């Protein structure tokens, strides 16, 4: 029977050997946190390596994702589908052990981590999802949702501003099933952190409303176990375990220094470390008795089997709830979704209204919310402006079974929390702020795109059209930035119909997030045939056309579609042949087949005018270098919207003039 220290040393050996073989990586954190990981994974974590997607498993997040060999070692040792060959292939092309843990690559990795602080944010999302799902589905005597979220985090996570945003909210929401382990080793890449990080972290978290366990010896299994038990006994507060550790534990010359943080230890130091740890095994060699004590497959299968029995009893007592639960955790849409959502779109087309697309979005949320109990919406303190609440909205701070989150002024935290909610399963999260403030949320937006996970991101006040708030609030470059980010679908609808279709597209999409770019000002509804209505979802379509081949094509989005139509009418009255293409989503259009793209933007027509109150450079993709672009080449100004549109050339006369220059 191996000692606990030997079991932890297996993690240390695998981590230092893999980093050394790859000639890059971070051995220090895995070696320092190995004892904590051994206690958590072997004594507390409820999981099943043979079914990593078991619905009621505990969630584990490695927020300090640079220490990725820690989670890879844990997954391998406990019996997940991660053979030793993959650990030996650490950081190599197409391996299941990339430099930072990546969602979708490795069974058992719950989220992509690496950008520090976002892992703890995702973990807050997991904990919110668990508690809300439990409140919606559990019934007396039937707790089918009952699991914990555990997260490891380091000094870097503590320093990143996002940790303040999300941990503050977690305390306010009293997320008692969230347990964070702080790897308090005092070292970052630059060296000893006491030159730049002297916060009283315990007091900070206590002020958030967390339960804090101070002074945990991160190398004493009994102390760690006692701290976890204390944390699990507190049900009305998230817990932070302040674990004092030595980075690179076991290395005679590099332990406790930044030399073990982000570089291989070196062959000579590894040999000395093996000797100091009493680890007499070759690289990537784990004795069978250690494997046997780590193996969690049998125990995991038993835990899931017990839960299956519990769920069977639940299904017998509450059959409709059980079916709805299964649908929700599979992220499947309701059976009536397709028909009812299409009916709503057709009703809008038949009943024109001149409203802001942010209001049209709210109407879509209202209609679709009645079909989708999985909605878990929220806004960063802008609900009255973003218009993200609907008649069925119930804030989770008032009703645990609710469906709306008041995130406060926390755009970055909000977006990363919603990523965690998506990854947990059972919910369709949507978030909201002004388009300008996507800048605060940017890296979490990118992470959603990188992981290809569903989140609907509502961004209102989409242009200089918001007016008097001025250039600090007027987005210019944000649309282009979203559009060039892989896996994000970006929609800027021109009226209530396109807004509803954009929402429908976002809800039906499962391979990435969708950004909805919405106006503050009212937009006229456009007339459409049934064919045009069907083509909106293709990202671009011919809205107005001439007989035969057009001389000029106007391409526009959002509020500028009205300008394009006005220019079309004026040129048509003069006997010229013109076409208007509404392009609410460039990425959706780019995915269409070549024949459809040619039918909308024929190559033979080189005279093209793009019109959008966003940055000009993006549109050369569709106009060519010889086309004309009516767009922004500078920041905005503070003035009423109508004055700004005229100042920056967003008038029918200017659009017509640009077209005539081409003709």
VOGU-3710 file (C-alpha; in Angstrom, 3 decimals, decimal comma):
1> xxxxxxxxxx> 0,000/0,000/0,000  1,590/3,266/-1,122  1,623/6,299/1,140  -0,354/9,408/0,277  2,912/11,192/-0,438  3,836/8,515/-2,999  0,444/8,933/-4,664  1,033/12,676/-4,893  4,579/12,087/-6,127  3,142/10,258/-9,128
11> xxxxxxxxxx> 1,658/13,610/-10,188  4,970/15,359/-9,587  6,930/12,806/-11,602  4,539/12,806/-14,559  4,442/16,595/-14,589  8,175/17,230/-14,494  8,878/14,431/-17,008  6,264/15,638/-19,508  7,464/19,235/-19,313  11,056/18,116/-19,721
21> xxxxxxxxxx> 10,248/15,965/-22,752  8,303/18,817/-24,361  11,116/21,233/-23,470  8,440/23,716/-22,350  5,689/24,047/-19,782  5,053/24,804/-16,132  6,097/22,072/-13,693  6,010/24,187/-10,527  2,241/24,444/-9,912  1,486/20,725/-10,453
31> xxxxxxxxxx> 4,335/19,774/-8,134  3,202/22,277/-5,526  -0,511/21,370/-5,656  -0,082/17,597/-5,948  -0,954/16,921/-2,303  -4,120/19,042/-2,498  -5,133/17,313/-5,720  -4,578/13,854/-4,240  -6,904/14,581/-1,296  -9,622/16,211/-3,398
41> xxxxxxxxxx> -9,681/13,675/-6,222  -9,331/10,540/-4,131  -11,581/11,452/-1,198  -14,128/14,038/-2,294  -14,586/14,383/-6,060  -17,685/12,572/-7,354  -16,940/11,652/-10,952  -16,970/8,670/-13,274  -13,957/8,305/-15,584  -15,907/5,875/-17,788
51> xxxxxxxxxx> -18,619/8,522/-18,344  -17,078/11,988/-18,119  -20,455/13,582/-18,983  -22,491/12,072/-16,136  -25,009/14,832/-15,411  -24,572/14,979/-11,619  -20,786/14,787/-11,495  -18,814/17,313/-9,507  -17,117/19,901/-11,697  -13,371/20,505/-11,389
61> xxxxxxxxxx> -11,723/23,584/-12,896  -7,987/24,281/-13,075  -8,096/28,082/-13,229  -4,295/28,308/-13,176  -4,350/26,444/-16,466  -0,642/26,851/-17,152  -0,249/23,976/-14,677  -2,035/21,725/-17,143  0,079/18,673/-16,386  -1,695/18,566/-13,022
71> xxxxxxxxxx> -5,082/17,853/-14,576  -3,624/15,574/-17,247  -1,888/13,532/-14,550  -5,092/13,343/-12,505  -7,181/12,252/-15,490  -4,643/9,627/-16,510  -4,142/8,214/-13,030  -7,832/8,053/-12,158  -8,778/6,147/-15,297  -9,976/8,563/-17,974
81> xxxxxxxxxx> -9,323/7,915/-21,645  -5,916/9,566/-21,562  -3,153/6,991/-22,024  0,422/7,529/-20,894  1,430/8,058/-24,521  -0,602/11,264/-24,539  1,206/12,557/-21,461  4,494/11,780/-23,173  3,165/13,764/-26,145  2,526/16,859/-24,011
91> xxxxxxxxxx> 2,253/20,111/-25,986  2,681/18,367/-29,337  0,548/18,754/-32,440  -2,845/16,983/-32,254  -2,193/15,537/-28,812  -4,905/15,367/-26,150  -2,528/17,213/-23,833  -2,196/20,742/-25,243  -0,190/23,380/-23,394  -3,293/24,624/-21,567
101> xxxxxxxxxx> -6,395/22,491/-20,906  -8,775/22,820/-23,842  -12,447/21,932/-23,767  -13,306/19,309/-26,372  -9,795/17,915/-26,658  -9,552/15,828/-23,504  -12,238/13,804/-21,727  -12,653/15,231/-18,230  -11,548/18,780/-19,054  -14,624/20,872/-18,248
111> xxxxxxxxxx> -13,431/24,191/-19,688  -10,525/25,807/-21,490  -8,279/27,636/-19,050  -5,104/29,621/-19,396  -6,074/33,303/-19,440  -5,861/33,727/-15,681  -8,994/34,412/-13,666  -11,406/33,040/-16,221  -11,359/29,554/-14,735  -12,689/30,819/-11,414
121> xxxxxxxxxx> -15,257/32,825/-13,404  -16,345/29,683/-15,255  -16,540/27,906/-11,908  -18,931/30,570/-10,615  -21,028/29,856/-13,711  -20,981/26,130/-12,962  -22,107/26,800/-9,388  -24,896/29,147/-10,502  -26,086/26,568/-13,019  -26,043/23,761/-10,436
131> xxxxxxxxxx> -28,049/25,698/-7,891  -30,568/27,051/-10,400  -31,062/23,673/-12,071  -31,525/22,066/-8,645  -34,146/24,645/-7,692  -35,995/24,118/-10,957  -35,999/20,309/-10,913  -35,434/18,892/-7,420  -38,481/17,898/-5,422  -38,774/16,837/-1,763
141> xxxxxxxxxx> -36,990/13,513/-1,381  -35,675/13,683/-4,946  -32,393/15,624/-5,212  -31,382/14,698/-8,744  -29,164/17,783/-9,020  -26,706/17,833/-6,138  -23,046/18,363/-6,938  -20,153/20,632/-6,092  -17,817/22,818/-8,099  -14,143/22,753/-7,124
151> xxxxxxxxxx> -11,587/25,141/-8,557  -7,821/25,495/-8,192  -6,475/29,030/-8,555  -3,129/30,736/-8,133  -1,706/34,162/-7,449  -2,186/35,193/-11,064  -5,909/34,449/-10,874  -6,096/36,538/-7,710  -4,381/39,487/-9,368  -6,506/39,522/-12,512
161> xxxxxxxxxx> -9,405/41,959/-12,182  -11,974/39,401/-13,321  -11,494/37,482/-10,074  -12,774/40,509/-8,159  -15,847/40,745/-10,403  -16,908/37,123/-10,171  -15,930/36,352/-6,588  -17,842/39,401/-5,414  -20,952/38,151/-7,218  -20,444/34,584/-5,967
171> xxxxxxxxxx> -20,457/35,854/-2,397  -23,574/37,938/-2,976  -25,362/34,917/-4,447  -24,216/32,717/-1,516  -22,985/29,889/-3,753  -22,360/27,341/-1,008  -21,351/24,499/-3,326  -18,407/26,420/-4,764  -15,063/25,538/-3,157  -11,878/27,290/-4,309
181> xxxxxxxxxx> -8,343/26,210/-3,421  -5,866/29,093/-3,446  -2,345/27,920/-4,263  -0,655/30,486/-2,043  2,965/29,923/-3,048  4,113/33,547/-3,316  5,741/33,092/-6,735  4,904/34,287/-10,239  6,979/34,386/-13,413  8,775/37,566/-12,364
191> xxxxxxxxxx> 9,722/36,157/-8,965  8,509/36,698/-5,404  5,161/38,469/-5,590  5,519/40,454/-2,370  6,973/43,257/-4,479  3,696/43,700/-6,373  0,945/41,762/-4,581  0,408/42,390/-0,875  -3,381/42,128/-0,609  -4,866/40,562/2,489
201> xxxxxxxxxx> -6,573/37,929/0,391  -8,437/36,339/3,293  -9,985/39,644/4,326  -10,788/40,423/0,721  -12,808/37,232/0,331  -14,441/37,588/3,721  -15,617/41,024/2,621  -17,190/39,370/-0,439  -19,151/37,087/1,883  -17,028/33,958/1,426
211> xxxxxxxxxx> -16,173/31,409/4,084  -12,381/31,461/4,340  -10,243/28,683/5,785  -6,896/30,230/6,624  -3,482/28,699/7,104  -4,007/25,338/5,388  -0,741/23,431/4,987  -0,940/22,457/1,316  1,428/19,550/1,870  -0,393/18,014/4,853
221> xxxxxxxxxx> -3,108/15,623/3,676  -4,907/15,624/7,020  -5,007/19,432/7,135  -6,285/19,578/3,559  -8,978/16,994/4,260  -10,131/18,858/7,359  -10,321/22,126/5,395  -12,438/20,546/2,647  -14,797/19,029/5,205  -15,170/22,423/6,858
231> xxxxxxxxxx> -15,911/24,057/3,512  -18,518/21,443/2,561  -20,266/21,983/5,905  -20,930/25,645/5,003  -23,957/25,730/2,722  -24,679/29,457/2,480  -21,284/30,788/1,412  -18,687/29,853/-1,183  -15,446/28,745/0,432  -11,833/29,735/-0,141
241> xxxxxxxxxx> -9,145/27,406/1,214  -5,899/29,324/1,715  -3,376/26,577/0,972  0,235/27,458/1,671  2,409/25,491/-0,757  5,931/25,374/-2,106  6,050/25,762/-5,873  8,090/22,985/-7,475  7,861/20,915/-4,270  10,575/18,242/-4,214
251> xxxxxxxxxx> 13,099/20,025/-6,388  16,250/20,549/-4,253  17,431/23,693/-6,025  14,349/25,174/-7,699  11,506/24,590/-5,238  10,125/27,862/-3,908  11,591/29,908/-6,771  10,324/31,269/-10,067  12,806/28,963/-11,824  10,286/26,129/-11,421
261> xxxxxxxxxx> 7,320/28,192/-12,582  7,460/28,263/-16,343  10,416/26,215/-17,556  11,601/22,597/-17,467  13,630/21,678/-14,410  16,408/20,159/-16,507  17,649/16,565/-16,557  20,118/17,047/-13,720  17,583/18,708/-11,425  14,966/16,073/-12,238
271> xxxxxxxxxx> 17,402/13,344/-11,219  18,000/15,141/-7,920  14,252/15,600/-7,447  13,632/11,896/-7,983  16,174/11,160/-5,288  14,707/13,670/-2,860  11,161/12,373/-3,398  12,250/8,742/-3,220  10,791/8,143/-6,670  12,853/5,333/-8,166
281> xxxxxxxxxx> 10,953/4,882/-11,418  11,818/5,759/-14,994  10,143/8,651/-16,815  6,427/7,960/-17,460  6,580/4,769/-15,414  3,916/4,386/-12,713  3,888/1,235/-10,528  0,734/-0,856/-10,739  -0,002/-0,553/-7,019  -0,123/3,253/-7,396
291> xxxxxxxxxx> -2,388/2,972/-10,439  -4,667/0,674/-8,442  -5,039/3,178/-5,608  -5,690/6,064/-8,001  -8,166/4,189/-10,227  -11,617/5,771/-9,802  -13,491/3,818/-12,478  -15,224/1,274/-10,247  -16,137/3,816/-7,578  -17,309/6,265/-10,227
301> xxxxxxxxxx> -19,526/3,689/-11,899  -21,058/2,851/-8,531  -21,766/6,515/-7,806  -23,401/7,019/-11,181  -25,408/3,791/-10,786  -26,722/5,042/-7,449  -27,696/8,312/-9,100  -29,389/6,423/-11,947  -31,511/4,590/-9,373  -32,343/7,921/-7,766
311> xxxxxxxxxx> -33,302/9,388/-11,132  -35,456/6,351/-11,979  -37,452/6,954/-8,797  -37,699/10,634/-9,714  -38,932/9,752/-13,201  -41,601/7,497/-11,752  -42,815/10,223/-9,401  -42,423/13,129/-11,845  -42,342/11,742/-15,396  -42,821/15,062/-17,189
321> xxxxxxxxxx> -40,111/16,772/-15,167  -37,754/13,869/-15,809  -38,270/14,097/-19,574  -37,757/17,849/-19,475  -34,575/17,384/-17,425  -33,178/14,940/-19,981  -33,991/17,345/-22,817  -32,358/20,216/-21,021  -29,090/18,454/-20,132  -28,801/17,248/-23,736
331> xxxxxxxxxx> -29,237/20,883/-24,877  -32,018/19,854/-27,239  -34,704/22,314/-28,311  -38,379/21,633/-27,489  -40,390/19,635/-30,012  -42,574/22,649/-30,846  -39,662/25,038/-31,281  -39,321/25,003/-35,086  -42,996/25,544/-35,827  -43,673/28,131/-33,114
341> xxxxxxxxxx> -40,557/30,195/-33,727  -41,234/30,334/-37,469  -44,830/31,323/-36,804  -43,599/34,258/-34,715  -41,302/35,453/-37,517  -44,129/35,291/-40,054  -46,459/37,209/-37,744  -43,910/39,991/-37,454  -43,566/40,272/-41,217  -47,341/40,492/-41,528
351> xxxxxxxxxx> -47,596/43,205/-38,859  -45,021/45,917/-39,607  -43,677/48,092/-36,804  -41,084/50,854/-36,677  -39,147/50,062/-33,516  -35,539/49,926/-32,367  -33,906/46,573/-32,940  -33,167/46,423/-29,190  -36,943/46,538/-28,646  -37,435/43,986/-31,401
361> xxxxxxxxxx> -34,923/41,809/-29,567  -36,918/42,110/-26,356  -40,051/41,066/-28,236  -38,192/38,012/-29,521  -36,969/37,204/-26,003  -40,584/37,435/-24,824  -41,915/35,158/-27,550  -39,108/32,613/-27,345  -38,914/32,697/-23,547  -42,376/31,150/-23,428
371> xxxxxxxxxx> -40,958/28,243/-25,439  -37,565/27,942/-23,726  -37,497/27,348/-19,964  -33,730/26,898/-20,346  -33,262/30,659/-20,771  -30,884/32,105/-18,164  -30,494/35,703/-19,204  -28,747/38,688/-17,741  -27,302/42,125/-18,265  -24,341/44,053/-16,865
381> xxxxxxxxxx> -26,486/46,623/-15,046  -28,173/47,794/-18,252  -31,408/45,811/-18,396  -33,596/48,929/-18,941  -31,368/49,938/-21,874  -30,498/46,515/-23,286  -34,172/45,454/-22,889  -33,246/41,924/-21,845  -35,986/41,297/-19,294  -39,364/39,894/-20,318
391> xxxxxxxxxx> -42,661/39,187/-18,562  -41,421/35,810/-17,325  -38,092/37,067/-15,965  -37,380/36,025/-12,378  -34,022/37,151/-10,912  -32,157/34,284/-9,253  -31,238/36,503/-6,300  -34,976/36,652/-5,512  -36,030/33,172/-6,623  -33,525/30,299/-6,667
401> xxxxxxxxxx> -35,508/28,717/-9,518  -35,382/31,950/-11,513  -34,081/32,630/-15,006  -32,413/36,039/-14,872  -29,111/37,292/-13,429  -28,415/40,876/-12,459  -24,665/40,791/-13,088  -23,961/44,346/-11,955  -21,310/46,369/-13,756  -19,204/43,308/-14,555
411> xxxxxxxxxx> -19,059/42,831/-18,340  -15,993/40,579/-18,332  -17,177/38,533/-15,370  -20,677/38,229/-16,818  -19,457/36,799/-20,116  -17,063/34,317/-18,488  -19,710/33,225/-15,956  -22,143/32,613/-18,820  -19,477/30,467/-20,504  -19,468/28,326/-17,350
421> xxxxxxxxxx> -23,271/28,137/-17,368  -23,212/26,879/-20,952  -20,506/24,330/-20,191  -22,442/23,034/-17,198  -25,424/22,217/-19,399  -29,150/22,620/-18,959  -29,298/26,309/-19,840  -29,181/28,724/-22,746  -27,506/31,847/-21,349  -27,773/35,252/-22,897
431> xxxxxxxxxx> -25,819/38,297/-21,729  -26,061/41,977/-22,549  -24,269/45,310/-22,473  -23,618/48,215/-24,836  -21,601/47,239/-27,907  -18,848/49,616/-26,807  -18,310/47,580/-23,664  -17,618/44,349/-25,466  -14,114/45,758/-24,991  -14,333/44,948/-21,281
441> xxxxxxxxxx> -15,604/41,431/-22,039  -13,311/40,728/-24,974  -11,238/37,816/-23,704  -14,266/35,919/-22,392  -15,963/36,475/-25,755  -12,882/35,012/-27,396  -12,923/32,039/-25,028  -16,546/31,279/-25,931  -15,522/31,333/-29,583  -12,423/29,222/-28,950
451> xxxxxxxxxx> -14,493/26,583/-27,135  -17,270/26,767/-29,780  -19,948/27,031/-27,106  -23,383/28,582/-27,307  -23,993/31,941/-25,714  -26,176/34,741/-27,074  -24,432/38,086/-26,592  -26,795/41,036/-26,851  -24,990/44,292/-27,696  -27,172/47,382/-27,977
461> xxxxxxxxxx> -26,431/51,045/-28,785  -24,637/49,848/-31,850  -23,232/52,989/-33,505  -22,898/56,768/-33,514  -26,685/56,577/-33,569  -26,697/56,548/-29,760  -25,822/60,245/-30,034  -25,149/62,528/-27,120  -23,152/60,113/-24,950  -20,334/60,758/-27,375
471> xxxxxxxxxx> -17,329/58,803/-28,658  -16,600/57,088/-25,327  -19,852/55,181/-25,809  -20,086/55,097/-29,608  -18,698/51,839/-31,016  -16,727/52,092/-34,231  -14,241/49,222/-34,525  -16,136/46,663/-32,424  -18,248/45,206/-35,235  -15,213/44,459/-37,391
481> xxxxxxxxxx> -13,399/42,971/-34,406  -16,251/40,574/-33,687  -16,577/39,615/-37,339  -12,929/38,637/-37,706  -12,981/36,468/-34,569  -13,308/32,804/-35,601  -16,478/30,900/-34,616  -18,521/33,966/-33,609  -21,646/34,633/-35,642  -22,337/38,377/-35,688
491> xxxxxxxxxx> -25,760/39,777/-36,660  -26,763/43,393/-37,163  -30,467/43,295/-38,115  -32,271/46,101/-39,927  -35,758/45,668/-38,443  -37,915/43,550/-36,145  -38,088/40,666/-38,613  -34,337/40,338/-39,064  -33,965/40,711/-35,276  -36,245/37,745/-34,615
501> xxxxxxxxxx> -34,495/35,643/-37,247  -31,122/36,539/-35,726  -32,377/35,350/-32,335  -33,733/32,169/-33,900  -30,383/31,533/-35,601  -28,501/32,077/-32,339  -30,753/29,703/-30,400  -30,493/26,943/-32,986  -26,717/27,269/-33,237  -24,582/24,877/-31,165
511> xxxxxxxxxx> -21,095/25,464/-32,548  -20,247/28,873/-31,137  -21,522/32,116/-29,647  -23,669/34,645/-31,471  -23,421/38,432/-31,116  -26,595/40,432/-31,778  -25,816/44,070/-32,613  -28,865/46,222/-31,922  -29,901/49,831/-32,351  -31,100/52,423/-29,895
521> xxxxxxxxxx> -33,056/54,302/-32,581  -36,230/53,135/-34,319  -35,851/51,316/-37,647  -38,440/51,104/-40,408  -39,622/47,625/-41,310  -38,826/46,461/-44,821  -41,258/44,744/-47,185  -40,310/41,175/-48,079  -41,589/38,359/-50,199  -41,792/34,851/-48,762
531> xxxxxxxxxx> -38,561/34,006/-50,594  -36,780/37,013/-49,146  -38,015/36,110/-45,685  -36,600/32,610/-46,071  -33,251/34,003/-47,213  -32,669/36,287/-44,215  -31,169/33,359/-42,277  -28,585/32,960/-45,048  -26,906/36,124/-43,819  -27,515/38,296/-46,887
541> xxxxxxxxxx> -30,245/38,527/-49,485  -31,550/40,762/-52,239  -34,012/43,155/-50,636  -34,645/45,512/-53,591  -33,848/44,769/-57,209  -34,179/45,903/-60,795  -35,044/44,063/-63,974  -31,960/42,467/-65,478  -28,416/43,032/-64,277  -27,934/45,904/-61,828
551> xxxxxxxxxx> -25,442/48,671/-62,528  -24,724/49,182/-58,848  -25,265/47,153/-55,682  -25,828/48,748/-52,290  -24,774/46,519/-49,371  -25,961/47,591/-45,935  -26,661/46,386/-42,414  -28,800/47,541/-39,507  -29,941/51,149/-39,486  -28,155/51,839/-42,768
561> xxxxxxxxxx> -30,425/49,525/-44,773  -32,939/52,409/-44,836  -30,268/54,604/-46,437  -29,581/51,958/-49,061  -33,287/51,711/-49,872  -33,514/55,510/-50,122  -30,551/55,586/-52,507  -32,075/52,742/-54,520  -35,368/54,638/-54,848  -33,605/57,817/-55,981
571> xxxxxxxxxx> -31,450/56,089/-58,598  -34,373/53,999/-59,820  -36,411/57,183/-60,301  -33,562/58,473/-62,468  -33,718/55,367/-64,644  -30,638/53,627/-63,259  -30,543/49,934/-62,364  -29,737/49,264/-58,725  -29,937/46,485/-56,152  -30,081/46,566/-52,355
581> xxxxxxxxxx> -28,516/43,707/-50,405  -29,322/43,527/-46,726  -26,441/41,711/-45,040  -27,316/41,177/-41,367  -24,611/38,515/-40,925  -21,450/38,439/-43,005  -20,301/35,113/-41,554  -23,621/33,385/-42,246  -23,476/34,678/-45,815  -19,879/33,537/-46,279
591> xxxxxxxxxx> -20,945/29,991/-45,383  -23,458/29,816/-48,228  -22,651/27,929/-51,415  -20,957/29,738/-54,264  -24,102/29,771/-56,405  -26,122/31,579/-53,768  -23,356/34,096/-53,061  -23,085/34,785/-56,793  -26,851/35,289/-57,059  -26,689/37,974/-54,376
601> xxxxxxxxxx> -23,378/39,637/-55,314  -22,638/38,779/-58,960  -18,994/39,160/-59,848  -19,943/40,973/-63,034  -21,192/43,938/-61,024  -18,103/45,702/-59,722  -19,868/48,936/-58,789  -20,687/48,282/-55,137  -21,354/50,637/-52,254  -21,186/49,339/-48,684
611> xxxxxxxxxx> -22,956/51,383/-46,011  -22,485/50,832/-42,281  -21,930/53,075/-39,280  -18,899/51,024/-38,304  -15,248/51,021/-39,353  -14,791/51,233/-43,121  -11,865/48,892/-43,710  -13,816/45,671/-43,110  -16,042/46,256/-46,144  -13,359/46,052/-48,828
621> xxxxxxxxxx> -13,971/42,307/-48,568  -17,304/42,812/-50,355  -16,762/45,967/-52,425  -13,269/45,279/-53,703  -10,640/48,005/-53,745  -12,530/49,861/-56,486  -15,845/49,977/-54,651  -17,141/52,736/-52,402  -17,668/52,575/-48,658  -19,813/54,913/-46,598
631> xxxxxxxxxx> -18,597/54,138/-43,110  -16,537/55,436/-40,204  -12,849/56,273/-40,490  -12,632/58,027/-37,130  -14,235/58,037/-33,712  -17,578/59,765/-33,285  -18,615/63,007/-31,600  -21,054/64,076/-28,912  -24,235/65,391/-30,548  -27,779/64,291/-31,403
641> xxxxxxxxxx> -27,791/61,234/-33,647  -29,321/62,921/-36,687  -26,555/65,542/-36,680  -23,878/62,867/-36,411  -25,242/60,818/-39,301  -25,190/63,903/-41,495  -21,727/64,923/-40,306  -20,229/61,538/-41,145  -21,945/61,175/-44,508  -24,778/58,809/-43,682
651> xxxxxxxxxx> -27,318/60,491/-45,950  -29,159/59,341/-49,047  -27,578/62,112/-51,098  -24,054/61,084/-50,127  -24,749/57,406/-50,808  -26,159/58,294/-54,237  -23,159/60,503/-54,939  -20,780/57,653/-54,109  -22,713/55,363/-56,454  -22,618/57,879/-59,281
661> xxx> -18,859/58,232/-58,902  -18,620/54,509/-59,619  -21,036/54,725/-62,532
//
